[in-house]
Protein backbone atom coordinates (compact mmCIF):
# COMPACT_ATOMS: atom_id res chain seq x y z
CA UNK A 1 0.00 0.00 0.00
CA UNK A 2 1.27 3.42 -0.89
CA UNK A 3 2.14 5.37 2.22
CA UNK A 4 1.88 9.11 1.92
CA UNK A 5 3.60 11.44 4.34
CA UNK A 6 2.25 14.97 4.40
CA UNK A 7 5.13 17.37 4.95
CA UNK A 8 3.41 20.70 4.49
CA UNK A 9 -0.23 21.30 5.31
CA UNK A 10 -2.22 23.65 3.08
CA UNK A 11 -4.52 25.89 5.11
CA UNK A 12 -7.81 26.39 3.36
CA UNK A 13 -10.30 28.49 5.28
CA UNK A 14 -14.00 28.02 5.06
CA UNK A 15 -14.41 31.75 4.63
CA UNK A 16 -12.60 31.62 1.28
CA UNK A 17 -14.62 28.67 0.05
CA UNK A 18 -17.96 30.13 1.03
CA UNK A 19 -17.21 33.66 -0.21
CA UNK A 20 -19.95 34.83 -2.51
CA UNK A 21 -22.09 31.73 -1.92
CA UNK A 22 -25.25 31.36 0.16
CA UNK A 23 -25.95 28.23 2.12
CA UNK A 24 -28.82 26.22 0.71
CA UNK A 25 -31.00 26.64 -2.33
CA UNK A 26 -32.88 29.91 -2.49
CA UNK A 27 -34.62 29.54 -5.84
CA UNK A 28 -38.23 28.58 -6.24
CA UNK A 29 -37.35 25.34 -7.98
CA UNK A 30 -37.13 22.51 -5.44
CA UNK A 31 -34.52 20.45 -7.27
CA UNK A 32 -31.89 21.54 -9.77
CA UNK A 33 -30.17 19.43 -12.41
CA UNK A 34 -26.42 19.54 -13.02
CA UNK A 35 -25.28 17.96 -16.28
CA UNK A 36 -21.65 16.80 -16.28
CA UNK A 37 -19.60 15.86 -19.34
CA UNK A 38 -16.39 13.90 -18.73
CA UNK A 39 -13.87 12.71 -21.30
CA UNK A 40 -12.45 9.82 -19.29
CA UNK A 41 -12.46 8.02 -15.95
CA UNK A 42 -9.50 10.15 -14.91
CA UNK A 43 -11.99 12.99 -14.45
CA UNK A 44 -13.96 11.11 -11.79
CA UNK A 45 -11.98 12.67 -8.92
CA UNK A 46 -13.08 16.08 -10.18
CA UNK A 47 -16.71 14.99 -10.04
CA UNK A 48 -16.26 13.66 -6.50
CA UNK A 49 -14.77 17.00 -5.46
CA UNK A 50 -17.59 18.90 -7.15
CA UNK A 51 -20.28 16.88 -5.39
CA UNK A 52 -18.57 17.26 -2.03
CA UNK A 53 -18.21 21.01 -2.48
CA UNK A 54 -21.84 21.45 -3.50
CA UNK A 55 -23.01 19.31 -0.58
CA UNK A 56 -21.10 21.60 1.80
CA UNK A 57 -22.82 24.56 0.17
CA UNK A 58 -26.24 23.12 0.93
CA UNK A 59 -26.98 21.25 -2.30
CA UNK A 60 -27.85 17.75 -1.10
CA UNK A 61 -27.86 15.12 -3.85
CA UNK A 62 -31.33 13.66 -4.35
CA UNK A 63 -32.99 16.51 -2.47
CA UNK A 64 -31.71 19.83 -3.79
CA UNK A 65 -29.77 18.64 -6.81
CA UNK A 66 -29.63 15.72 -9.20
CA UNK A 67 -26.66 14.85 -11.43
CA UNK A 68 -26.67 13.62 -15.00
CA UNK A 69 -23.16 12.37 -15.76
CA UNK A 70 -22.03 11.26 -19.21
CA UNK A 71 -18.50 9.89 -19.67
CA UNK A 72 -16.79 9.30 -23.01
CA UNK A 73 -14.51 6.68 -21.39
CA UNK A 74 -11.46 8.01 -23.23
CA UNK A 75 -13.15 7.93 -26.65
CA UNK A 76 -12.79 11.55 -27.71
CA UNK A 77 -15.07 11.15 -30.75
CA UNK A 78 -17.92 10.31 -28.37
CA UNK A 79 -17.82 13.74 -26.73
CA UNK A 80 -19.97 15.49 -29.34
CA UNK A 81 -22.91 13.04 -29.30
CA UNK A 82 -22.72 12.84 -25.51
CA UNK A 83 -22.73 16.64 -25.25
CA UNK A 84 -25.79 16.82 -27.52
CA UNK A 85 -27.54 14.21 -25.39
CA UNK A 86 -26.68 16.10 -22.20
CA UNK A 87 -27.98 19.40 -23.58
CA UNK A 88 -31.20 17.62 -24.60
CA UNK A 89 -31.77 16.89 -20.89
CA UNK A 90 -32.03 20.68 -20.36
CA UNK A 91 -30.04 20.87 -17.10
CA UNK A 92 -29.87 24.06 -15.06
CA UNK A 93 -26.11 24.15 -15.54
CA UNK A 94 -23.61 22.21 -17.61
CA UNK A 95 -20.27 21.23 -16.08
CA UNK A 96 -17.25 20.50 -18.27
CA UNK A 97 -14.77 18.24 -16.48
CA UNK A 98 -11.90 19.49 -18.63
CA UNK A 99 -10.80 21.48 -21.66
CA UNK A 100 -11.91 19.13 -24.44
CA UNK A 101 -15.31 18.84 -22.78
CA UNK A 102 -15.63 22.63 -22.48
CA UNK A 103 -14.73 23.10 -26.15
CA UNK A 104 -17.49 20.73 -27.24
CA UNK A 105 -20.14 22.03 -24.84
CA UNK A 106 -19.54 25.64 -25.84
CA UNK A 107 -20.18 24.70 -29.46
CA UNK A 108 -23.28 22.62 -28.75
CA UNK A 109 -25.04 25.17 -26.52
CA UNK A 110 -24.34 28.11 -28.82
CA UNK A 111 -28.03 28.40 -29.69
CA UNK A 112 -29.33 27.65 -26.20
CA UNK A 113 -29.32 29.55 -22.93
CA UNK A 114 -27.66 26.98 -20.65
CA UNK A 115 -24.75 28.20 -18.49
CA UNK A 116 -21.47 26.26 -18.55
CA UNK A 117 -18.92 25.91 -15.76
CA UNK A 118 -15.56 24.24 -16.43
CA UNK A 119 -13.81 22.62 -13.46
CA UNK A 120 -10.18 22.62 -14.49
CA UNK A 121 -9.07 23.88 -17.90
CA UNK A 122 -5.61 24.92 -19.04
CA UNK A 123 -5.23 28.25 -20.87
CA UNK A 124 -8.96 29.03 -21.01
CA UNK A 125 -8.36 32.43 -22.62
CA UNK A 126 -5.94 31.14 -25.26
CA UNK A 127 -8.26 28.33 -26.27
CA UNK A 128 -11.12 30.82 -26.76
CA UNK A 129 -13.42 29.69 -23.98
CA UNK A 130 -13.48 33.08 -22.23
CA UNK A 131 -12.44 36.62 -23.14
CA UNK A 132 -10.59 37.23 -19.88
CA UNK A 133 -10.49 35.96 -16.31
CA UNK A 134 -12.16 39.07 -14.91
CA UNK A 135 -14.84 39.36 -17.58
CA UNK A 136 -15.41 35.91 -19.14
CA UNK A 137 -18.18 37.05 -21.46
CA UNK A 138 -20.79 34.73 -22.94
CA UNK A 139 -22.32 31.91 -20.93
CA UNK A 140 -19.22 30.14 -19.65
CA UNK A 141 -16.83 30.50 -16.70
CA UNK A 142 -15.01 28.22 -14.27
CA UNK A 143 -11.66 27.22 -12.80
CA UNK A 144 -8.53 27.62 -14.92
CA UNK A 145 -6.07 25.08 -13.49
CA UNK A 146 -3.12 27.19 -14.66
CA UNK A 147 -1.31 24.11 -15.92
CA UNK A 148 -0.13 25.94 -19.00
CA UNK A 149 1.41 28.77 -16.99
CA UNK A 150 2.90 26.35 -14.43
CA UNK A 151 5.00 24.49 -16.99
CA UNK A 152 8.03 26.63 -16.18
CA UNK A 153 7.61 26.05 -12.44
CA UNK A 154 7.51 22.31 -13.04
CA UNK A 155 10.82 22.50 -14.86
CA UNK A 156 12.25 24.59 -12.03
CA UNK A 157 11.12 22.08 -9.39
CA UNK A 158 12.52 19.23 -11.47
CA UNK A 159 15.91 20.94 -11.39
CA UNK A 160 15.64 21.52 -7.62
CA UNK A 161 14.86 17.85 -7.04
CA UNK A 162 17.46 16.58 -9.51
CA UNK A 163 20.30 19.11 -9.86
CA UNK A 164 22.05 16.83 -12.36
CA UNK A 165 19.27 17.37 -14.91
CA UNK A 166 20.68 19.35 -17.85
CA UNK A 167 18.85 17.99 -20.92
CA UNK A 168 15.08 17.57 -21.00
CA UNK A 169 12.64 16.29 -23.62
CA UNK A 170 9.47 18.41 -23.69
CA UNK A 171 6.35 16.77 -25.13
CA UNK A 172 3.41 18.81 -26.39
CA UNK A 173 0.25 18.35 -28.41
CA UNK A 174 0.27 20.76 -31.39
CA UNK A 175 -3.52 20.51 -31.67
CA UNK A 176 -4.27 22.32 -28.40
CA UNK A 177 -3.52 25.96 -27.43
CA UNK A 178 -2.04 25.15 -23.99
CA UNK A 179 0.82 23.36 -25.70
CA UNK A 180 2.09 26.47 -27.47
CA UNK A 181 1.46 28.74 -24.48
CA UNK A 182 3.44 26.39 -22.24
CA UNK A 183 6.27 26.02 -24.74
CA UNK A 184 7.11 29.70 -24.59
CA UNK A 185 7.23 29.62 -20.78
CA UNK A 186 9.33 26.44 -20.70
CA UNK A 187 11.85 27.85 -23.17
CA UNK A 188 12.31 30.99 -21.08
CA UNK A 189 12.67 29.00 -17.86
CA UNK A 190 15.09 26.53 -19.44
CA UNK A 191 17.28 29.41 -20.60
CA UNK A 192 17.36 30.87 -17.08
CA UNK A 193 18.23 27.48 -15.57
CA UNK A 194 20.83 26.59 -18.18
CA UNK A 195 18.85 23.53 -19.29
CA UNK A 196 18.89 22.29 -22.88
CA UNK A 197 15.46 21.19 -24.10
CA UNK A 198 14.25 19.25 -27.11
CA UNK A 199 10.60 19.78 -28.04
CA UNK A 200 8.68 16.90 -29.60
CA UNK A 201 5.17 17.10 -31.06
CA UNK A 202 2.87 14.24 -30.11
CA UNK A 203 -0.60 14.03 -31.63
CA UNK A 204 -1.29 10.30 -31.20
CA UNK A 205 -0.15 7.17 -29.34
CA UNK A 206 1.45 5.89 -32.55
CA UNK A 207 3.46 9.10 -32.89
CA UNK A 208 4.66 8.82 -29.30
CA UNK A 209 5.90 5.28 -29.89
CA UNK A 210 7.57 6.28 -33.14
CA UNK A 211 9.37 9.30 -31.70
CA UNK A 212 10.31 8.09 -28.23
CA UNK A 213 12.52 5.04 -27.91
CA UNK A 214 15.81 4.00 -26.34
CA UNK A 215 17.83 5.69 -29.08
CA UNK A 216 15.96 9.03 -29.07
CA UNK A 217 16.03 9.19 -25.26
CA UNK A 218 19.75 8.57 -25.04
CA UNK A 219 21.60 11.50 -23.48
CA UNK A 220 18.50 13.09 -21.95
CA UNK A 221 17.90 13.37 -18.22
CA UNK A 222 14.11 13.76 -17.96
CA UNK A 223 10.79 14.01 -19.81
CA UNK A 224 8.39 16.93 -19.29
CA UNK A 225 4.93 16.44 -20.86
CA UNK A 226 2.93 19.65 -21.21
CA UNK A 227 -0.78 20.01 -20.48
CA UNK A 228 -2.89 18.03 -22.94
CA UNK A 229 -5.78 15.58 -22.72
CA UNK A 230 -3.96 13.34 -25.19
CA UNK A 231 -0.80 13.21 -23.08
CA UNK A 232 -2.94 12.50 -20.01
CA UNK A 233 -4.29 9.42 -21.78
CA UNK A 234 -0.71 8.32 -22.56
CA UNK A 235 0.38 8.25 -18.91
CA UNK A 236 0.87 4.48 -18.89
CA UNK A 237 2.86 4.59 -22.14
CA UNK A 238 5.17 7.27 -20.72
CA UNK A 239 5.52 5.38 -17.46
CA UNK A 240 6.63 2.27 -19.35
CA UNK A 241 9.19 4.32 -21.29
CA UNK A 242 10.38 5.87 -18.04
CA UNK A 243 11.02 2.55 -16.32
CA UNK A 244 12.51 0.85 -19.36
CA UNK A 245 14.95 3.68 -20.05
CA UNK A 246 15.61 4.83 -16.46
CA UNK A 247 14.46 8.37 -17.22
CA UNK A 248 12.15 10.34 -14.88
CA UNK A 249 8.88 11.94 -15.99
CA UNK A 250 7.71 15.17 -14.35
CA UNK A 251 3.90 15.14 -14.39
CA UNK A 252 1.09 17.52 -13.55
CA UNK A 253 -1.48 15.63 -11.51
CA UNK A 254 -1.11 13.87 -8.17
CA UNK A 255 -2.62 10.77 -9.79
CA UNK A 256 0.30 10.62 -12.24
CA UNK A 257 2.78 10.42 -9.38
CA UNK A 258 0.56 7.82 -7.72
CA UNK A 259 0.77 5.71 -10.87
CA UNK A 260 4.54 5.91 -11.04
CA UNK A 261 5.77 9.22 -12.44
CA UNK A 262 8.81 10.46 -10.54
CA UNK A 263 6.98 13.64 -9.51
CA UNK A 264 4.05 15.91 -10.33
CA UNK A 265 3.18 19.54 -9.66
CA UNK A 266 -0.17 21.23 -10.05
CA UNK A 267 -3.67 21.24 -8.60
CA UNK A 268 -5.23 17.86 -7.90
CA UNK A 269 -8.27 16.62 -9.81
CA UNK A 270 -10.31 16.55 -6.61
CA UNK A 271 -9.46 20.13 -5.67
CA UNK A 272 -10.37 21.39 -9.15
CA UNK A 273 -13.85 19.95 -8.74
CA UNK A 274 -14.16 21.07 -5.12
CA UNK A 275 -13.19 24.64 -5.99
CA UNK A 276 -15.48 24.63 -9.01
CA UNK A 277 -18.43 23.84 -6.74
CA UNK A 278 -18.65 27.40 -5.47
CA UNK A 279 -18.94 28.70 -9.04
CA UNK A 280 -21.63 26.14 -9.88
CA UNK A 281 -23.44 27.18 -6.68
CA UNK A 282 -23.41 30.82 -7.78
CA UNK A 283 -24.94 29.84 -11.12
CA UNK A 284 -27.62 27.75 -9.40
CA UNK A 285 -28.41 30.79 -7.24
CA UNK A 286 -29.09 32.80 -10.39
CA UNK A 287 -25.82 34.54 -11.24
CA UNK A 288 -24.86 34.68 -14.91
CA UNK A 289 -21.50 33.14 -15.93
CA UNK A 290 -20.41 36.40 -17.54
CA UNK A 291 -20.66 38.02 -14.09
CA UNK A 292 -18.48 35.39 -12.39
CA UNK A 293 -14.69 35.77 -12.83
CA UNK A 294 -12.64 32.73 -13.80
CA UNK A 295 -10.74 31.40 -10.79
CA UNK A 296 -7.19 30.07 -10.54
CA UNK A 297 -6.16 27.23 -8.18
CA UNK A 298 -6.51 27.66 -4.43
CA UNK A 299 -3.90 24.96 -3.80
CA UNK A 300 -0.86 23.72 -5.73
CA UNK A 301 0.90 20.52 -4.72
CA UNK A 302 4.28 18.95 -5.41
CA UNK A 303 4.15 15.16 -5.07
CA UNK A 304 7.33 13.05 -5.23
CA UNK A 305 7.37 9.28 -5.69
CA UNK A 306 10.43 7.92 -3.87
CA UNK A 307 9.64 4.37 -4.96
CA UNK A 308 10.02 5.43 -8.58
CA UNK A 309 13.14 7.44 -7.77
CA UNK A 310 14.69 4.30 -6.29
CA UNK A 311 13.76 2.19 -9.32
CA UNK A 312 15.34 4.78 -11.62
CA UNK A 313 18.45 5.12 -9.46
CA UNK A 314 17.96 8.86 -8.97
CA UNK A 315 19.91 10.95 -6.50
CA UNK A 316 17.56 13.52 -5.01
CA UNK A 317 18.45 16.84 -3.48
CA UNK A 318 17.15 16.96 0.10
CA UNK A 319 16.56 20.71 -0.10
CA UNK A 320 14.42 20.25 -3.18
CA UNK A 321 12.50 17.49 -1.44
CA UNK A 322 11.41 19.99 1.21
CA UNK A 323 9.15 21.63 -1.39
CA UNK A 324 7.02 18.49 -1.60
CA UNK A 325 3.64 18.39 0.07
CA UNK A 326 3.40 14.64 -0.33
CA UNK A 327 6.07 11.96 -0.58
CA UNK A 328 5.13 8.48 -1.78
CA UNK A 329 7.27 5.77 -0.17
C-alpha positions in Angstrom: 0.0 0.0 0.0 1.3 3.4 -0.9 2.1 5.4 2.2 1.9 9.1 1.9 3.6 11.4 4.3 2.2 15.0 4.4 5.1 17.4 4.9 3.4 20.7 4.5 -0.2 21.3 5.3 -2.2 23.7 3.1 -4.5 25.9 5.1 -7.8 26.4 3.4 -10.3 28.5 5.3 -14.0 28.0 5.1 -14.4 31.8 4.6 -12.6 31.6 1.3 -14.6 28.7 0.1 -18.0 30.1 1.0 -17.2 33.7 -0.2 -19.9 34.8 -2.5 -22.1 31.7 -1.9 -25.2 31.4 0.2 -26.0 28.2 2.1 -28.8 26.2 0.7 -31.0 26.6 -2.3 -32.9 29.9 -2.5 -34.6 29.5 -5.8 -38.2 28.6 -6.2 -37.4 25.3 -8.0 -37.1 22.5 -5.4 -34.5 20.5 -7.3 -31.9 21.5 -9.8 -30.2 19.4 -12.4 -26.4 19.5 -13.0 -25.3 18.0 -16.3 -21.7 16.8 -16.3 -19.6 15.9 -19.3 -16.4 13.9 -18.7 -13.9 12.7 -21.3 -12.4 9.8 -19.3 -12.5 8.0 -16.0 -9.5 10.2 -14.9 -12.0 13.0 -14.4 -14.0 11.1 -11.8 -12.0 12.7 -8.9 -13.1 16.1 -10.2 -16.7 15.0 -10.0 -16.3 13.7 -6.5 -14.8 17.0 -5.5 -17.6 18.9 -7.2 -20.3 16.9 -5.4 -18.6 17.3 -2.0 -18.2 21.0 -2.5 -21.8 21.5 -3.5 -23.0 19.3 -0.6 -21.1 21.6 1.8 -22.8 24.6 0.2 -26.2 23.1 0.9 -27.0 21.2 -2.3 -27.8 17.8 -1.1 -27.9 15.1 -3.8 -31.3 13.7 -4.4 -33.0 16.5 -2.5 -31.7 19.8 -3.8 -29.8 18.6 -6.8 -29.6 15.7 -9.2 -26.7 14.9 -11.4 -26.7 13.6 -15.0 -23.2 12.4 -15.8 -22.0 11.3 -19.2 -18.5 9.9 -19.7 -16.8 9.3 -23.0 -14.5 6.7 -21.4 -11.5 8.0 -23.2 -13.2 7.9 -26.7 -12.8 11.6 -27.7 -15.1 11.1 -30.7 -17.9 10.3 -28.4 -17.8 13.7 -26.7 -20.0 15.5 -29.3 -22.9 13.0 -29.3 -22.7 12.8 -25.5 -22.7 16.6 -25.3 -25.8 16.8 -27.5 -27.5 14.2 -25.4 -26.7 16.1 -22.2 -28.0 19.4 -23.6 -31.2 17.6 -24.6 -31.8 16.9 -20.9 -32.0 20.7 -20.4 -30.0 20.9 -17.1 -29.9 24.1 -15.1 -26.1 24.2 -15.5 -23.6 22.2 -17.6 -20.3 21.2 -16.1 -17.3 20.5 -18.3 -14.8 18.2 -16.5 -11.9 19.5 -18.6 -10.8 21.5 -21.7 -11.9 19.1 -24.4 -15.3 18.8 -22.8 -15.6 22.6 -22.5 -14.7 23.1 -26.2 -17.5 20.7 -27.2 -20.1 22.0 -24.8 -19.5 25.6 -25.8 -20.2 24.7 -29.5 -23.3 22.6 -28.7 -25.0 25.2 -26.5 -24.3 28.1 -28.8 -28.0 28.4 -29.7 -29.3 27.7 -26.2 -29.3 29.5 -22.9 -27.7 27.0 -20.7 -24.8 28.2 -18.5 -21.5 26.3 -18.5 -18.9 25.9 -15.8 -15.6 24.2 -16.4 -13.8 22.6 -13.5 -10.2 22.6 -14.5 -9.1 23.9 -17.9 -5.6 24.9 -19.0 -5.2 28.2 -20.9 -9.0 29.0 -21.0 -8.4 32.4 -22.6 -5.9 31.1 -25.3 -8.3 28.3 -26.3 -11.1 30.8 -26.8 -13.4 29.7 -24.0 -13.5 33.1 -22.2 -12.4 36.6 -23.1 -10.6 37.2 -19.9 -10.5 36.0 -16.3 -12.2 39.1 -14.9 -14.8 39.4 -17.6 -15.4 35.9 -19.1 -18.2 37.0 -21.5 -20.8 34.7 -22.9 -22.3 31.9 -20.9 -19.2 30.1 -19.7 -16.8 30.5 -16.7 -15.0 28.2 -14.3 -11.7 27.2 -12.8 -8.5 27.6 -14.9 -6.1 25.1 -13.5 -3.1 27.2 -14.7 -1.3 24.1 -15.9 -0.1 25.9 -19.0 1.4 28.8 -17.0 2.9 26.4 -14.4 5.0 24.5 -17.0 8.0 26.6 -16.2 7.6 26.1 -12.4 7.5 22.3 -13.0 10.8 22.5 -14.9 12.3 24.6 -12.0 11.1 22.1 -9.4 12.5 19.2 -11.5 15.9 20.9 -11.4 15.6 21.5 -7.6 14.9 17.8 -7.0 17.5 16.6 -9.5 20.3 19.1 -9.9 22.1 16.8 -12.4 19.3 17.4 -14.9 20.7 19.3 -17.8 18.9 18.0 -20.9 15.1 17.6 -21.0 12.6 16.3 -23.6 9.5 18.4 -23.7 6.4 16.8 -25.1 3.4 18.8 -26.4 0.3 18.3 -28.4 0.3 20.8 -31.4 -3.5 20.5 -31.7 -4.3 22.3 -28.4 -3.5 26.0 -27.4 -2.0 25.1 -24.0 0.8 23.4 -25.7 2.1 26.5 -27.5 1.5 28.7 -24.5 3.4 26.4 -22.2 6.3 26.0 -24.7 7.1 29.7 -24.6 7.2 29.6 -20.8 9.3 26.4 -20.7 11.9 27.8 -23.2 12.3 31.0 -21.1 12.7 29.0 -17.9 15.1 26.5 -19.4 17.3 29.4 -20.6 17.4 30.9 -17.1 18.2 27.5 -15.6 20.8 26.6 -18.2 18.8 23.5 -19.3 18.9 22.3 -22.9 15.5 21.2 -24.1 14.3 19.3 -27.1 10.6 19.8 -28.0 8.7 16.9 -29.6 5.2 17.1 -31.1 2.9 14.2 -30.1 -0.6 14.0 -31.6 -1.3 10.3 -31.2 -0.2 7.2 -29.3 1.4 5.9 -32.5 3.5 9.1 -32.9 4.7 8.8 -29.3 5.9 5.3 -29.9 7.6 6.3 -33.1 9.4 9.3 -31.7 10.3 8.1 -28.2 12.5 5.0 -27.9 15.8 4.0 -26.3 17.8 5.7 -29.1 16.0 9.0 -29.1 16.0 9.2 -25.3 19.7 8.6 -25.0 21.6 11.5 -23.5 18.5 13.1 -22.0 17.9 13.4 -18.2 14.1 13.8 -18.0 10.8 14.0 -19.8 8.4 16.9 -19.3 4.9 16.4 -20.9 2.9 19.6 -21.2 -0.8 20.0 -20.5 -2.9 18.0 -22.9 -5.8 15.6 -22.7 -4.0 13.3 -25.2 -0.8 13.2 -23.1 -2.9 12.5 -20.0 -4.3 9.4 -21.8 -0.7 8.3 -22.6 0.4 8.2 -18.9 0.9 4.5 -18.9 2.9 4.6 -22.1 5.2 7.3 -20.7 5.5 5.4 -17.5 6.6 2.3 -19.4 9.2 4.3 -21.3 10.4 5.9 -18.0 11.0 2.6 -16.3 12.5 0.8 -19.4 15.0 3.7 -20.0 15.6 4.8 -16.5 14.5 8.4 -17.2 12.1 10.3 -14.9 8.9 11.9 -16.0 7.7 15.2 -14.4 3.9 15.1 -14.4 1.1 17.5 -13.6 -1.5 15.6 -11.5 -1.1 13.9 -8.2 -2.6 10.8 -9.8 0.3 10.6 -12.2 2.8 10.4 -9.4 0.6 7.8 -7.7 0.8 5.7 -10.9 4.5 5.9 -11.0 5.8 9.2 -12.4 8.8 10.5 -10.5 7.0 13.6 -9.5 4.0 15.9 -10.3 3.2 19.5 -9.7 -0.2 21.2 -10.0 -3.7 21.2 -8.6 -5.2 17.9 -7.9 -8.3 16.6 -9.8 -10.3 16.5 -6.6 -9.5 20.1 -5.7 -10.4 21.4 -9.1 -13.8 20.0 -8.7 -14.2 21.1 -5.1 -13.2 24.6 -6.0 -15.5 24.6 -9.0 -18.4 23.8 -6.7 -18.6 27.4 -5.5 -18.9 28.7 -9.0 -21.6 26.1 -9.9 -23.4 27.2 -6.7 -23.4 30.8 -7.8 -24.9 29.8 -11.1 -27.6 27.8 -9.4 -28.4 30.8 -7.2 -29.1 32.8 -10.4 -25.8 34.5 -11.2 -24.9 34.7 -14.9 -21.5 33.1 -15.9 -20.4 36.4 -17.5 -20.7 38.0 -14.1 -18.5 35.4 -12.4 -14.7 35.8 -12.8 -12.6 32.7 -13.8 -10.7 31.4 -10.8 -7.2 30.1 -10.5 -6.2 27.2 -8.2 -6.5 27.7 -4.4 -3.9 25.0 -3.8 -0.9 23.7 -5.7 0.9 20.5 -4.7 4.3 18.9 -5.4 4.1 15.2 -5.1 7.3 13.1 -5.2 7.4 9.3 -5.7 10.4 7.9 -3.9 9.6 4.4 -5.0 10.0 5.4 -8.6 13.1 7.4 -7.8 14.7 4.3 -6.3 13.8 2.2 -9.3 15.3 4.8 -11.6 18.5 5.1 -9.5 18.0 8.9 -9.0 19.9 10.9 -6.5 17.6 13.5 -5.0 18.5 16.8 -3.5 17.2 17.0 0.1 16.6 20.7 -0.1 14.4 20.3 -3.2 12.5 17.5 -1.4 11.4 20.0 1.2 9.2 21.6 -1.4 7.0 18.5 -1.6 3.6 18.4 0.1 3.4 14.6 -0.3 6.1 12.0 -0.6 5.1 8.5 -1.8 7.3 5.8 -0.2 
